[in-house]
Amino acid sequence: MSIFSLLFKSNKPKQETKTLQQLLDMLKQSSDFANVQIQTGNYHVSIFYFDSLVDPKLLQQQVLCHLQQELPKYTSFSIENLQQIIPIQRIEVTQDVATIETKLLKGFAMIRFADIPDCCALVNLASENLGLRQNNESENEFSVVGPKVGFVENIGTNLHLLRRQIVTPNLIFRELTLGTVSRTKIVIAYIEGVVNEQTLETVLQRVSEIEFDIVFDASLLDQLLADNSSSPFPPFVSTERVDKAIYALVEGQVAIFADGSPYVITGPSTLFDFFTSPEDYYLPWILGSFFRMIRMFGVMFSVLASPIYVAVLTYHYEMIPKDLLGPIIFSRSNVPFPPILEVLFLEITIELLREAGARLPTKVAQTLGIVGGIVIGQASVEAALTSNILLIIVALGALASFTTPIYKMSNTIRFIRFPIILFAGFWGGLGIAFAICLLLIHLGKLQSFGNPYLVPLYPFRAKDFADSLIRSPYQMTVKRPSYLRPRLLWRYNPKKAKQKKDIDE
């Protein structure tokens, strides 16, 4: 037996045979697992189901009402006779615990009689249309390839969407209430047996200790749960995409839902998580890696392009090539301001256009962004308030900042550009180097639920680079990230995944 097989076998959870009561005890850990007790006539009936999966109207009209009305008429009753009472086609009577587990996680309700404890009836009450209605697409995290379904403001719908994709009893929902005034329902989701217990305890402790009056959105939790609330960098990934939340849970992270919010926050997060798009995993790994590196290059260009322009034109003329020196002198010949004021004028203008476009109606915002940018830029050059070369640099920097998939990180990139510009204006290239060092020191001290923010870069984890700077083939991402300290390290067996058994072999 190979070393890999031994490692995989040691990390694989033991498949123990569960009794029905053990299954119910495990499922009761999740807050959306419900138990309804009915005492009618001489019969005591228990109904078990996930309220995030079943249709409440079907449960009330087709099951509860008929049981309460028809059962007292029977002097002797067998569980196989439920089909005569409940007008639902798919009713299955079984004693198999594995079948019961699978059906419950698919939206079935289990009916159990007290005098027949080992035999149960499974009734299909799945809500097939819940979460698949119109206007349920992710608006701010759009991707051409992959599913378009996003979370909505109803937390029940969001939990339903999660249950439909993660079909395992190990998906646990912990429900809490936050807000002394709003009494907002908060649900913490995780996969038992995968998530690190210390991380889970940290999340539960921080959420339960929050003291606040009104929780409008999950973004408030993002700030209240942060290890360092004074940092401009977001501590957790905030997403409205179902597939992204599912991938985070499978990796061993924790997801936090808030009722009334279409966004879910996942953590512990790292800096590289904010440059990962779900589209990376739906394209071939070469294309996914290429686009991811383009995003990271765009961020570095957006942050450093304007400061380098200021530093070079203020202190380091010798760095300008001879062929480029003439056009720069010509473009700045009539500009009365120093480079730092010139850059700040254009950068603030870009930010004003962004803010105005975000606050105005969609059609007006599009017109303002296009016409306003062209008119103001052209007028600034003709009025000799700025040079045309700087206008191109600032426009490219603004365009590059839009490549960030997560909106909160995009805001951070827009902000940190201004301090670096000021450092470049006062101390030139040395100021840029000093600002970058301060930035790296700050990032190195940041944590997300106690985990380092710069991992796998710092602390260095060579094996975790498989899905950070690049998106490696799936054969190389069989392990969950070690920095999350998951209880189950392996996601799947790569040897079986690579086997191709064609029909002619």
N, C-alpha and C positions, 0 to 999 in steps of 0.2 A: 504494500500500500504506500502511495506517495506521501510526501510531507504535506502537500496541499490537501489531499484527501483527509489526512488526520486533523489538520487545522479546521477544515470545513466541518468535519464531523463533530469536533469539539465545540464549535460555535453554534451548531444547529440545535434548536430547542428540542427537548425530549417530547415525543408524542405520547402522552399518557391518556389512557382511556378515562373519560369523565363520566360521572353519573349525571342524571338530569338535575339533581339538586346542586351539584357542583357547578354545572353550566349556569343555572339560574343565579347562584351566588356570585359568579364572575360577572355576568351581565348586569347585575344590580349595582355594580360599581359605577356604571354610566348613568348620568342624570336623566337621559332621555329614555331609559328603559322603564316602562310603566307596568303596574300590576293592578288589575281591577277585580275586586271580590264581589260576587253576587250570591245572595242567599234568597232562593225562591223555592217555595214548597219545602220538600225534603232534600233538596239538592243544594250543595255548596260548590260554586263554580269559580275558578280562578282563570283570568285572561291575562296573558303576558304578551307584550308587544313593544316595539320602538315607536314612540310617538313622532319621531322625526321621519319615519318611513311610511306609516299607515295613513290612510285617508280618514279623518275623524268622522265625516258624514257616513261613510260605509260602516265604520265601527258602531256608531250610534243607531243608525236606521236598520241595518241588516243583521247585526249580531245582538247587541244589548237588548233592544226592544223585543225581538223575537224570542230570546231566551227567557226574559222576564214574563212574557205573555203565554208562551207555549209549554214551558217545562212543568208548571204545576198541574197540567192536564194529564201527565204521565204518572202512573203508579209504579211502573218499572221501566227503566230507561237504559239503553246501551249507547255508548259513545258513537257507535257506527250509525245511529239513527239521527245524528245531527243534521244530515242532509235534508231530512224531512222538515226541520225547523228553520234552518238558516238558508235563505234563498240565494246562495252563492255557489257557483258551479264547482270551483276547485276547493274541495275539502279532503284532506288527506289524514288518515289515522295511522299513527306510527308510534313505535317505542324506541326507534333509533335516535340516539342523542346527536350524532353527526348530522342527520337529516334535519332534526329540529333546529340545530344551530344555524345551518345554512338557510333554512326557510325564514327564520326570524330575522336574519340579516338581509333578506330580500324583500321584507315588507309584509310577511305573514304574521298573523296573530295565533298564539297557541292557547287552546282551550283545554283546561284540565279539571276533572271532577275529583272531589276530595275522596270519594270511595273507590276511585280508579286512579291511583296516583302515578302508575307507571306508563299508562297509555294516554296519548294526547291527540287532539285534533288540530290540524293546521289549516287556517282559513286565509285565503289570499285577500288582503286589504291594502295592497300596495298602491300608493298614489303615483301613478305613472306620469302625470302631467306636472306635478309639483316641481318647480324650479326650471321648467323648460318652456315657460311662457315667453311672450314677446317682450322686447325691451329688457332682455336679460343678458346682454352682451357686455363684455368689459370695454369701457369707453377709453380709459386712459392708458391701458396696457394692450394695445391692439397688436395682433400678429397675423400675418398672411396665412401661415401654415399652422395647423393645430386647432383645437376646440376654441369656440368663441364664448362659451358659457362663463358668466361671472357671478360673483356674489351679489345679493340684493340686501335691502334694509331689514328684511325679516329674518331673524336668527333661526327660526324653525326651518325655513327654506334652505338656508345655508348649511345647516346640519344635515338636512336631507341630501343635498348635493354631495356632501362629503361621504355619507354612508353609501351612496350608490356606487362610488368608485373604490372605496376601501372596504371590501367585503370580508371583514374579520371581526371576531368578538373582542380582539385586543384593542380595537379603537375605542378609547374611553373618553367620555365627556364629563367634566367636572363643572357643576353649575354654582355660581356665586351671585350675589347681589351687591352692587356698588352704587354710591350716591345717596346721601341722606335725604335728598329731595326727589331725585329722579327714580331711585330704586331700579337702576338699569340691570338687566339680566346679562351676566357675563358667563361665557362658557370657555373652559380651557380644554383643548383637545390634544390628545397624544396617543401613541401606540404603545400599549403595555408590552414589556419585554424587549423593546427597542430603545426607548428614551432612557437617558441616564437618570437614576433616581435622585441624585443630588441636584441636578438641573431642575427636575420636576418639583422638588421640595422648595427650591429657591423661587420658582415662579409662583407656586401656590402661596408661599409666605408673603411675597411682595404684593400680590394681588389682594390677599385678604387683609393686609395692613393699610391699604389705601384709604385715606380719609378725604372725601371730596363731596361737593353738594350735588352737582349735575354732571353726568357723563354723557356727552352728546355723541361722541365718536370714538372709535378705537385709537385715533391719533392722540387723544388725551392720555390714554393708557400708555402709549408710546413714550410720552414725556414723564409720566408719573412712575413708570417702572425702570427708567434708565439708570444705569450705574453712575453716570455723570450727566446731570441735566443741564450743565452749563456749556456742553460741547455743541458746536453747530452740526456735527455729524450724526445722522440718525442711528440709534443703537439697534433697531430691529427693522427687518424688511416689512413693508406694508404693501399688501397686494390685494387686488380685487379678482384675480384669476383663480379659478378652482384648481387647475392643474398645478399651478405653482405652490399653492398651499399643500396639496397632496404630496408633491415631491419633497417639500420640507418635512412633513410628518414622516414619510418613509425614510428619510435620511437620519431621523432621530431628534428632530426639533419639536418644539411645542408651538401650537397655534392658539391665539386668543381671539375670541369673537365677542362683539358687543352688539346688543340688540339695537337696531336703528342705524347701524353702520354697514355699508357695503364693502368695507375693507377688513381684512384680518391681518394681524401682526404675527410674525413668526420669528423665533429666536431659539437659541443663541445665533446671532448673525455675524458675518465677517465682512470686511471691506469688499472682497471680491464678489459677494452675493449681490451687491447692488449693480454690478455690471453684467449680470447673468440674465439673459432673456429666455423665456420658454421656447422660443423659436430655435434656439441653439440645439435643442434635443430632438427637434423634428426634422432637421436637416442633416446631411452627412457630416461626420465629425470634422472633416477638413474645412467645409464651409462654415460650420458652427464656430470652430476655433478662429477662422479668419475674421469673421464678423465680430467676435468678442474682442480680438486684438485691435480691430478698427475702433471699437468703442473706447477702449483704454487709451489708444493713441489720441482720439478726439478729446478725451478729458484732459490729458496732459497738454495738448495744444491749446485748449480753451483756457487753461489756468496760466500757462507760461507765455503765450504769444505776445500779449500786450505788455507784460512786465519786461520781456526781453527787448521789445521795441524801445521802451523808455530807457532802459539801461544802456543800450547801444548808442542811441542818439544823444544821451546826456553825458556819458563817461567814456565810452569805448568806440570812438570813431574808427580806430585802427582795425576793428573787426569787420567793417563794411567792405565788401569786394569792390574793386575799382569800377567794374562794369555797372554796379548798382549805386555807386556814389552819386553819379550824375543825376539819375531820375529822382533820388531822394532829395538832393539839393534843390532841384527844380520844383518838386512838389511842396517843399517847405519854405520856399523863398519868400512868400508873402504871408506866412502864418506868424502872427505876433506872439503866440503863447509858447511857453516851454513844452516839451513833449509830455510831461506828466499831466499838465492841465488839459492838453489836447486829448490825451487818452481818457482821462476822467470824464470830459465832456461827452465823448462818444459812448463810453460805457454806460453812463447814467442815462443817456438818450435811449440806448437799447433797452435798458431796464424799464424806463417809462413806457416804451412801446409794448413791452411784454406785459406789464401790469395793466395797462389800459386794455390790451387785447383780451386778458383773462377776465376782466370785469364787465365788458360790454357784451351785448348779444352776439351770437356766432357770426351772422352775416356781416354785421358792422365791424366786428373784430378782425375778420379776414381782410376787409377793405382797408381798415386802418393800418394793419400790419404791412400790407404790400405798398399801398400808396404813401403812407406816412414814412416808411423806411426809405423809399426812393426819393421822395420830395425833400425830406430833411437831410438826407445824405448828400444829394446833389447840391442843395442850397448851401450846406456847410462848406463844401469844397469851393463853390463859386464865391462865397463870401470870405474865403481865406481864413475860416475858423479852424480848419483841419486840413490835413493832406489826404490826397486820394489813396496813397499807399496804406496809411493807417486805417482808412475807411474799409479797405479790403481785409486787413488783418482782423479788425474788430468784428466785421460781418462773418468771417470764417470762424472766429472764436465763438461767436454766438451760435452759429450753425452746429459747431462741434459739440457744444454743451447739450444740445437736444438729443444726442445719441444715447444718453444715459437712460436705461429702461425705467428706473425708479424715480418718481417725481421729487421725492424728498432729497435724494442725493443730488439731483439736478439743481435744486435750490442752494444746497451747500456749495456746490462748485461755483455757482454765480457769486456767492458771498466771499469765498476765500480769495477770489481773484483781486479784490480791492486792496486788502492788506499787502499782498505781494507787490502790487503796483506801487504802493507807497514806499515799501522797502526798496524797490528798484529805483524810485525817484530820488531817494535820499542817499543810498549807498551803492547804486549800480549793481553789477554782477555779484559783488560780495553780499549785498542786501538780499538778492534773490536766493543765494545759497544759504544765507542765515535764516530766511523765512522758510525755506524747504526743510531745513534741519529742525526748526521749531515745530513745523507741521508733522514731521515724522516722529518727533518725541511725543507730541500730543496723541498721535494715533497709536503709538506703542503703549501708552498708558491707558488707553480706552479699553473697556470691557463690555461684553454683552452677556448679561446673566452670569457674570463671573468668568466668562471665556475671553481670551485675548482677541482683540479686534483685527489685528494684522495677521493672524494665523492663516495659512501655513508659512507666510514669509517671516513672521516673528511671533512666537518662537518658530524656528525653522522646522518644517515637517515635509521632507522630500516626497514621501509617498502620497501626500494629500494634494500635490500639484496636479494630479490627474484631472481634476475638475475645478480649476481656479483660473489660471492665466489662459489655459486652453481647455477645450472640451474633448477629452480623449475618447477613443472607441469604447463601446459598452463592455468589451472584454477586459478593459483596464479599470473599470469603475465598479467592480464587483464588491468592493469593500465600502462601507460607510466611512465618512471622515473620522479619523481617529481623534481629532480635537474635540468632537462632540461626546467622546467616551460612551458610545452606544453599548448597550448590554448584548446586542446581537450584531457582530461585526460584519457578517457576510449578508449581502442582499440576495444573491442567487449563485448557483454553481456555474462558473464560466465554461467548464468543460462540456456540460450538457447544453449550454446556450450556443456553443460553437458547433455542435454536431449537426450535420445536414444529412438527413436520411431521405434521399430521393427515392422515388418509386421503383427506379430501375437498378437500385443498388442492393 
